[in-house]
Amino acid sequence: MRIRFKKWARPELAASPFCMDDAFSLAGKWRTHFARPEQPFYVELGCGKGGWVSQAAVLHPECNYLALDIKSEMLGMAKRKTEKAFSEAGREPDNILLSILNIERFSEVLTPADGVDRIYINFCNPWPKEGHKKRRLTHPRQLRQYAAVLRGELHFKTDDRDLFEESLEYFRESGWEILHHTFDLHADEPADNIRTEHENMFTEMGKKIHFVIAKPPAEAFGKPVPNLHAPETVKLLRGLEKQHDLGILTDEEFEKRKQIILLHAEEAPHDEGMEVEES
């Protein structure tokens, strides 16, 4: 989804007590930033405008929520929506945190010490092109990262049938247990289902909402994610992102080089360094 630049977003996020500026510095320490750190810790990936998490956090003060998105503009709107929801409920937003993150770097900011109890993915980008499918939030490469820190379930909703069917295969291939799934969530809608703006829009368009609850293999918890979060990989990816941001690399060149780095990182042994020619 393309969204217009909002110059107010970053200043508002920086001034907000529940918006965390540097997610990487909080790895393993997220719970300490909640008023009640002992509560269940839920994470929403790609929260967008905050339509889901702002409702969930108000409805469930007994749980703590972390909402992540790659766009500051999105988080800015999520921050405003959260403030409005809590104000209407007569409460302070003490069980919700927002932070900017490229979800591909999930394992750099969430660790087994954080003890994530549940992950939510609501209506993420389906990335339908074959060459883009590794960007999916349900791709096996991502599932490996989630499994290392998740001690509970992952809840996934989408209106995209192809993404859903292929995601079910991703879960099975990765050893996850599918606890429940439906191709029409609203046919027998659970009382605790929280509808978002997207969900209502897709439903009005006649699209069925697909939903799955899956659980990672218990033995995956606490295991390091092979090389994807290694310092040399992180350094290479950050350098690549900087070149892309400066316009040195085109989108196509950026994606091609990033995939080469990630492929090498996935296949290389832990103690093997990476030699990459500098450009």
C-alpha positions as CSV (number, residue, x, y, z in Angstrom):
1,M,0.0,0.0,0.0
2,R,1.4,3.4,-1.0
3,I,0.9,6.2,1.5
4,R,1.7,9.9,1.3
5,F,4.5,11.3,3.4
6,K,3.2,12.8,6.6
7,K,5.7,15.2,8.1
8,W,4.0,15.2,11.5
9,A,4.4,11.4,11.9
10,R,8.0,11.1,13.1
11,P,7.9,14.1,15.5
12,E,4.7,12.7,17.1
13,L,6.1,9.2,17.4
14,A,9.3,10.6,19.0
15,A,7.2,12.5,21.6
16,S,4.9,9.6,22.4
17,P,5.6,7.6,25.6
18,F,4.3,4.4,24.0
19,C,6.3,4.6,20.7
20,M,9.7,3.1,20.9
21,D,12.3,4.8,18.7
22,D,15.0,2.1,18.5
23,A,13.6,-1.4,18.4
24,F,17.0,-3.0,18.1
25,S,18.2,-1.7,21.5
26,L,15.2,-3.3,23.2
27,A,15.8,-6.9,22.1
28,G,15.2,-9.1,25.1
29,K,13.9,-6.2,27.2
30,W,10.4,-5.4,25.7
31,R,8.5,-6.6,28.8
32,T,10.2,-4.2,31.1
33,H,8.6,-1.3,29.2
34,F,5.0,-2.3,30.1
35,A,3.3,-1.3,33.3
36,R,2.5,-5.0,34.0
37,P,5.4,-6.9,32.5
38,E,4.2,-10.3,33.8
39,Q,1.2,-10.2,31.4
40,P,0.9,-12.2,28.2
41,F,3.0,-10.6,25.5
42,Y,1.4,-10.4,22.0
43,V,3.0,-9.0,18.8
44,E,1.2,-7.7,15.7
45,L,3.4,-7.7,12.5
46,G,2.6,-5.1,9.9
47,C,0.0,-3.2,12.1
48,G,-0.7,-0.6,9.4
49,K,-3.0,2.2,10.7
50,G,-3.5,0.4,14.0
51,G,-7.1,-0.6,13.4
52,W,-6.7,-4.0,15.0
53,V,-4.2,-3.4,17.8
54,S,-5.9,-0.2,19.1
55,Q,-9.1,-2.2,19.6
56,A,-7.3,-5.3,21.1
57,A,-5.3,-3.3,23.6
58,V,-8.4,-1.5,24.9
59,L,-10.5,-4.7,25.1
60,H,-7.8,-6.7,26.8
61,P,-6.0,-4.7,29.5
62,E,-4.8,-8.1,30.9
63,C,-2.5,-8.5,27.8
64,N,0.5,-6.5,26.6
65,Y,0.8,-5.6,22.8
66,L,3.6,-4.6,20.6
67,A,2.7,-3.4,17.1
68,L,5.4,-3.2,14.4
69,D,5.3,-1.6,10.9
70,I,7.9,-0.5,8.4
71,K,6.4,2.9,7.7
72,S,6.5,5.8,10.1
73,E,3.4,7.2,8.4
74,M,1.4,4.1,9.2
75,L,2.7,4.1,12.8
76,G,1.8,7.8,13.1
77,M,-1.8,7.0,12.3
78,A,-1.7,3.9,14.6
79,K,-0.5,6.2,17.4
80,R,-3.4,8.6,16.9
81,K,-5.9,5.8,16.6
82,T,-4.6,4.3,19.8
83,E,-4.8,7.6,21.7
84,K,-8.4,8.0,20.6
85,A,-9.4,4.5,21.5
86,F,-7.9,4.7,25.0
87,S,-9.2,8.2,25.6
88,E,-12.7,7.0,24.8
89,A,-12.2,4.1,27.2
90,G,-11.0,6.5,29.9
91,R,-7.6,4.7,30.2
92,E,-4.0,5.4,29.7
93,P,-2.3,3.4,27.0
94,D,-0.1,1.3,29.4
95,N,-0.4,-2.1,27.7
96,I,0.6,-1.1,24.1
97,L,3.9,-0.2,22.4
98,L,4.5,0.8,18.8
99,S,7.8,0.6,16.9
100,I,9.2,0.9,13.4
101,L,10.7,-2.3,12.0
102,N,11.3,-4.1,8.7
103,I,9.8,-7.5,9.7
104,E,12.5,-9.3,7.8
105,R,14.7,-8.3,10.7
106,F,12.4,-9.7,13.3
107,S,15.0,-11.9,15.0
108,E,17.2,-8.8,15.7
109,V,14.6,-7.2,17.9
110,L,12.8,-10.1,19.6
111,T,14.6,-12.9,21.4
112,P,13.6,-15.9,23.5
113,A,14.1,-13.7,26.6
114,D,11.1,-11.7,25.4
115,G,8.9,-14.8,25.6
116,V,6.3,-13.9,22.9
117,D,3.0,-15.6,23.7
118,R,1.2,-14.9,20.4
119,I,1.8,-13.3,17.0
120,Y,-0.9,-11.7,14.9
121,I,-0.6,-11.1,11.1
122,N,-3.6,-9.3,9.7
123,F,-4.1,-8.7,6.0
124,C,-0.4,-8.5,5.0
125,N,0.9,-7.8,1.5
126,P,0.3,-11.0,-0.5
127,W,3.4,-10.5,-2.7
128,P,1.9,-12.6,-5.6
129,K,4.8,-12.5,-8.0
130,E,7.0,-15.6,-7.8
131,G,10.2,-13.6,-7.3
132,H,8.7,-11.6,-4.4
133,K,7.2,-14.5,-2.4
134,K,10.2,-14.6,0.0
135,R,8.9,-11.2,1.3
136,R,5.7,-12.7,2.6
137,L,5.4,-12.5,6.4
138,T,4.3,-16.2,6.4
139,H,7.3,-17.4,4.2
140,P,9.3,-20.3,5.8
141,R,12.3,-17.9,6.2
142,Q,10.1,-15.7,8.5
143,L,8.5,-18.7,10.3
144,R,12.0,-19.8,11.4
145,Q,12.5,-16.4,13.0
146,Y,9.1,-16.5,14.8
147,A,9.5,-20.1,16.0
148,A,12.7,-19.2,17.9
149,V,10.9,-16.7,20.2
150,L,7.2,-17.8,20.1
151,R,6.0,-20.0,22.9
152,G,2.3,-19.8,21.9
153,E,0.3,-19.4,18.7
154,L,0.3,-17.4,15.5
155,H,-3.0,-16.1,14.2
156,F,-3.2,-15.2,10.5
157,K,-6.0,-13.5,8.6
158,T,-6.1,-12.6,4.9
159,D,-8.6,-12.2,2.0
160,D,-6.1,-13.6,-0.5
161,R,-6.9,-17.2,-1.3
162,D,-3.6,-18.0,-3.0
163,L,-1.6,-16.5,-0.2
164,F,-3.6,-18.4,2.4
165,E,-3.3,-21.8,0.6
166,E,0.4,-21.3,0.1
167,S,0.8,-20.2,3.7
168,L,-0.8,-23.4,4.9
169,E,1.9,-25.2,3.0
170,Y,4.6,-23.0,4.5
171,F,3.4,-23.9,8.0
172,R,3.3,-27.6,7.2
173,E,6.7,-27.6,5.5
174,S,8.2,-25.7,8.5
175,G,6.9,-28.3,11.0
176,W,4.2,-26.0,12.5
177,E,1.0,-27.6,13.8
178,I,-2.2,-26.2,12.3
179,L,-4.6,-26.0,15.2
180,H,-7.5,-24.5,13.3
181,H,-8.2,-23.0,9.9
182,T,-11.2,-21.8,7.8
183,F,-11.7,-20.4,4.4
184,D,-14.7,-18.4,5.6
185,L,-14.2,-16.9,9.0
186,H,-17.4,-15.0,9.0
187,A,-19.5,-18.1,8.2
188,D,-19.3,-18.8,12.0
189,E,-17.5,-15.8,13.3
190,P,-16.0,-16.1,16.8
191,A,-17.3,-13.7,19.3
192,D,-13.8,-12.4,20.0
193,N,-12.9,-11.6,16.4
194,I,-11.8,-8.0,16.0
195,R,-12.7,-6.6,12.6
196,T,-10.4,-4.0,11.0
197,E,-11.1,-1.5,8.3
198,H,-9.7,-3.8,5.7
199,E,-11.7,-6.8,7.0
200,N,-15.0,-4.8,6.7
201,M,-14.0,-3.5,3.3
202,F,-13.2,-6.9,1.9
203,T,-16.3,-8.4,3.3
204,E,-18.5,-5.7,1.7
205,M,-16.7,-6.5,-1.6
206,G,-17.9,-10.1,-1.2
207,K,-14.5,-11.6,-0.4
208,K,-14.3,-14.4,2.1
209,I,-11.9,-13.9,5.1
210,H,-9.4,-16.8,5.6
211,F,-8.0,-17.6,9.0
212,V,-5.6,-20.0,10.6
213,I,-4.1,-20.6,14.0
214,A,-0.8,-22.4,14.0
215,K,1.8,-23.4,16.6
216,P,5.6,-23.7,16.0
217,P,7.5,-26.9,16.9
218,A,8.4,-26.8,20.6
219,E,12.0,-27.7,19.8
220,A,12.5,-24.6,17.7
221,F,12.1,-22.2,20.7
222,G,15.4,-20.7,21.7
223,K,17.3,-21.9,18.7
224,P,19.3,-19.3,16.9
225,V,18.1,-18.4,13.4
226,P,20.9,-19.6,11.1
227,N,23.1,-16.6,10.1
228,L,20.2,-14.2,9.1
229,H,20.9,-12.1,12.2
230,A,24.7,-12.6,12.2
231,P,26.6,-9.3,12.5
232,E,28.2,-9.5,9.1
233,T,24.8,-10.2,7.5
234,V,23.2,-7.2,9.3
235,K,26.1,-5.0,8.3
236,L,25.8,-6.0,4.6
237,L,22.0,-5.5,4.6
238,R,22.2,-2.1,6.3
239,G,24.9,-1.0,3.8
240,L,22.7,-2.1,1.0
241,E,19.7,-0.3,2.4
242,K,21.8,2.9,2.7
243,Q,22.8,2.6,-1.0
244,H,19.2,2.1,-2.0
245,D,18.0,5.1,0.1
246,L,20.7,7.3,-1.5
247,G,19.6,6.2,-5.0
248,I,22.8,4.4,-5.8
249,L,20.9,1.2,-6.4
250,T,17.7,0.8,-8.3
251,D,14.8,-1.2,-6.7
252,E,15.7,-4.2,-8.9
253,E,19.4,-4.0,-8.1
254,F,18.7,-3.7,-4.4
255,E,16.4,-6.7,-4.4
256,K,18.8,-8.8,-6.4
257,R,21.8,-8.1,-4.1
258,K,19.7,-8.5,-1.0
259,Q,18.5,-12.0,-2.1
260,I,22.1,-13.0,-2.8
261,I,23.2,-11.9,0.7
262,L,20.2,-13.7,2.4
263,L,20.7,-16.9,0.4
264,H,24.4,-17.0,1.4
265,A,23.5,-16.3,5.0
266,E,20.9,-19.1,5.0
267,E,23.3,-21.7,3.6
268,A,26.6,-20.7,5.2
269,P,27.7,-22.5,8.5
270,H,27.6,-20.3,11.6
271,D,31.3,-19.9,11.8
272,E,31.8,-19.0,8.2
273,G,32.3,-15.4,7.3
274,M,31.1,-13.7,4.2
275,E,33.3,-12.0,1.7
276,V,31.4,-9.6,-0.5
277,E,33.0,-7.3,-3.1
278,E,32.4,-3.7,-2.2
279,S,30.8,-1.5,-4.8
